[in-house]
Amino acid sequence: MAYWLCITNEDNWKVIREKKVWGVPERHKNTVAKVKPGDKLLIYVKQENVNGEVKPSRIVGVYEAASEVYRDSTRIFKTPQGMGNETFPLRIKLKPVKIFDKPIEFKPLIPKLKFITNKRKWSGHLMGKAMREIPEEDFKLIMSSI
């Protein structure tokens, strides 16, 4: 079993929750192809300014991959600015494991996370990625923060 950190924004977190599906752009096909049914996916919502309120980067829930990767270009995800007409066509069906009542703020975890090797420039470990594999140890650390 593998563990993944899936990086999204506020708008698409709502889609993930309602439709129980994860989608990534075509350019991330090699990464998403490694996800297998039964893998655990942590949903990471990046810091955003929502109606004047800055919401910190946080982990909002954990899902289990419930399908292989499949292709569907139906427009359900909201395309972030600067991504053109992206529909996130490479998708995985999800089974909710736990939606956190209180999201886990990400920044306090950084000093303890193994996959973040450069603690000062930590965002570089996530920037430009749709998702990344994380060690089981980091998954357990995050889950113990609930």
C-alpha positions, 0 to 999 in steps of 0.5 A: 500500500502507498500513501499520497498527499493530494494537493488541491484548493478550496473549490476542488475540495468541495468537488472531491467531497461531493463526487468522491473523485480525485482528478489530475491534469494530463501532465501528471499521468506518470504519478497518478498511474502509480496509485492502486486501489487500497492506497490512502490519499490525504487531501491537502488544501493549499493556503488561500485567501477566501473572501478576505480570510486567509485559510492556512494550508491544511489536511482535511481528510483521508480517502482510499483509492477505490478504482484504477485510474480512468479517463473522464473529461467531464468538467466537474473540477474548477480550473485554477487561474493560469491553467487554461481549460484544464479538466483534470481528466485522469481520475480515481474513484474515492472511498472516504476513510475520515473527513476531519472535523477540524482540519490539521494545519500543515505548517506545524507538521513540517519539522517532523515530516520525513518527505520534506527534507528542506524545512525552510523551503518546504513549499518546493516539495509541493509546488507544481505537483498534483500529488506526491507519495509520502512515507508511511511514517509521515502518514501515521504522524499526520493521522496521529495529529487528529 
